[in-house]
Amino acid sequence: MRHYETLFIINPDLSEEETASVVEKFSAILTDRGSNMVKVDQWGRRRLAYEVKKFNKGFYVLFEYGATPEAVAEMERIFKIDERVIRYMTVKKDDLFDAEAIARAEAEAAAKAAARAARAESGQDDDDDDEEDEAPRRRRDEDDDEEDGDEE
């Protein structure tokens, strides 16, 4: 079983009930094939970066799950058939799916977020986290000769 993420965009003209049924349909396709759903995140209606199938907006949904490649292929096959799905993309995050490790990582992230919120609420805003402040990255232009080694 592998770790996947699938983001798909649903027709924005559908009612809330129809949108919920589409999300449930694709979630059921995965779970019926033995997949473990980690997260179903409905981002809501958002503006698209560019027009897709004559739509400027879409309802975004993110699935994070562990599944076999066959289950993912079946879900994508049905995405192609279903006219309510405007666009989709599946990304393999890892070759092994470890639900316990994912749950631990999410719990740690939630604990860090709660600690930050508590510090901000109490007025203690010291950045003692493991994160280091990095200098902002400079975009490299084609005419940057100093790093290319093209100095004469």
C-alpha positions as CSV (number, residue, x, y, z in Angstrom):
1,M,0.0,0.0,0.0
2,R,1.3,3.4,-1.0
3,H,0.7,6.9,0.3
4,Y,-1.2,9.2,-2.1
5,E,-2.7,12.6,-2.3
6,T,-5.4,13.5,-4.8
7,L,-6.7,17.0,-5.4
8,F,-9.8,17.3,-7.6
9,I,-12.0,20.1,-8.7
10,I,-15.8,19.7,-8.9
11,N,-18.2,21.8,-11.0
12,P,-19.0,24.9,-9.0
13,D,-22.6,25.1,-10.2
14,L,-23.6,22.0,-8.3
15,S,-25.7,22.3,-5.1
16,E,-24.1,21.5,-1.7
17,E,-25.9,18.1,-1.7
18,E,-24.6,17.2,-5.1
19,T,-21.1,18.2,-4.2
20,A,-21.3,16.2,-1.0
21,S,-22.5,13.2,-3.0
22,V,-19.5,13.5,-5.5
23,V,-17.1,13.6,-2.6
24,E,-18.7,10.6,-0.9
25,K,-18.8,8.7,-4.2
26,F,-15.0,9.0,-4.7
27,S,-14.2,8.4,-1.1
28,A,-16.3,5.2,-1.3
29,I,-14.5,4.1,-4.4
30,L,-11.2,4.1,-2.4
31,T,-12.5,2.6,0.8
32,D,-14.4,-0.2,-1.1
33,R,-11.0,-1.2,-2.5
34,G,-9.3,-1.4,0.9
35,S,-7.8,2.1,1.1
36,N,-7.2,3.9,4.3
37,M,-8.4,7.5,4.2
38,V,-6.2,9.9,6.3
39,K,-7.9,13.1,5.4
40,V,-10.8,14.5,3.3
41,D,-10.3,18.2,3.1
42,Q,-12.9,20.3,1.3
43,W,-11.4,23.6,0.5
44,G,-14.6,25.0,-1.0
45,R,-15.3,27.1,-4.0
46,R,-12.3,29.0,-5.3
47,R,-11.3,30.9,-8.4
48,L,-9.3,28.9,-10.9
49,A,-5.9,30.2,-12.1
50,Y,-7.1,29.8,-15.7
51,E,-10.3,28.7,-17.4
52,V,-10.9,25.0,-17.4
53,K,-13.8,23.5,-19.4
54,K,-15.4,27.1,-19.5
55,F,-15.3,27.4,-15.7
56,N,-13.6,30.2,-13.9
57,K,-14.3,28.7,-10.4
58,G,-14.4,25.3,-8.9
59,F,-15.0,23.4,-5.7
60,Y,-11.6,22.0,-4.5
61,V,-11.4,18.7,-2.6
62,L,-8.2,17.1,-1.2
63,F,-7.9,13.4,-0.3
64,E,-4.9,12.0,1.5
65,Y,-4.9,8.2,1.8
66,G,-3.1,4.9,1.6
67,A,-4.1,2.7,-1.4
68,T,-3.0,0.2,-3.9
69,P,-2.1,1.5,-7.4
70,E,-5.1,-0.4,-8.8
71,A,-7.5,1.5,-6.5
72,V,-6.0,4.8,-7.6
73,A,-6.3,3.8,-11.3
74,E,-9.9,2.9,-10.8
75,M,-10.7,6.2,-9.1
76,E,-8.9,8.2,-11.9
77,R,-10.8,6.2,-14.6
78,I,-14.1,7.2,-13.0
79,F,-12.8,10.9,-12.7
80,K,-12.5,10.8,-16.5
81,I,-16.0,9.6,-17.0
82,D,-17.8,11.8,-14.4
83,E,-18.7,15.1,-16.0
84,R,-19.0,16.8,-12.6
85,V,-15.2,16.6,-12.1
86,I,-13.4,19.4,-14.0
87,R,-9.8,18.5,-13.2
88,Y,-7.8,16.1,-10.9
89,M,-4.3,15.3,-10.0
90,T,-2.9,12.4,-7.9
91,V,0.6,12.5,-6.4
92,K,2.4,9.5,-4.8
93,K,3.9,10.9,-1.6
94,D,5.7,7.7,-0.5
95,D,6.1,4.1,-1.5
96,L,5.0,2.9,2.0
97,F,1.9,3.9,3.8
98,D,2.2,4.0,7.6
99,A,-1.0,5.3,9.2
100,E,0.5,5.3,12.7
101,A,3.4,7.5,11.6
102,I,1.1,9.9,9.8
103,A,-1.2,10.1,12.9
104,R,1.9,10.8,15.1
105,A,3.1,13.6,12.7
106,E,-0.3,15.2,12.7
107,A,-0.5,15.0,16.5
108,E,2.9,16.7,16.8
109,A,2.0,19.4,14.3
110,A,-1.2,20.1,16.2
111,A,0.7,20.2,19.5
112,K,3.2,22.7,18.0
113,A,0.4,24.8,16.7
114,A,-1.4,24.8,20.1
115,A,1.9,25.8,21.8
116,R,2.4,28.7,19.4
117,A,-1.1,29.8,20.0
118,A,-0.7,29.7,23.7
119,R,2.6,31.6,23.5
120,A,1.0,34.3,21.3
121,E,-2.0,34.5,23.6
122,S,0.2,35.0,26.7
123,G,2.4,37.6,24.9
124,Q,5.5,35.4,24.8
125,D,6.5,35.4,21.2
126,D,10.0,34.0,21.3
127,D,10.9,31.8,18.4
128,D,12.6,29.0,20.2
129,D,11.3,26.4,17.7
130,D,13.6,24.2,15.8
131,E,13.1,26.4,12.8
132,E,15.9,28.8,11.9
133,D,15.3,32.1,10.3
134,E,16.5,31.9,6.8
135,A,17.6,34.8,4.7
136,P,15.1,35.4,1.9
137,R,16.1,33.7,-1.3
138,R,17.1,35.8,-4.2
139,R,15.7,34.9,-7.5
140,R,18.5,34.1,-10.0
141,D,18.2,35.9,-13.3
142,E,19.8,34.8,-16.5
143,D,22.1,37.8,-16.4
144,D,23.6,36.9,-13.0
145,D,27.2,36.4,-14.1
146,E,28.7,36.2,-10.6
147,E,27.4,32.7,-10.0
148,D,27.6,31.3,-13.5
149,G,31.4,31.2,-13.6
150,D,31.4,33.2,-16.8
151,E,33.7,35.8,-15.4
152,E,36.3,37.0,-17.9
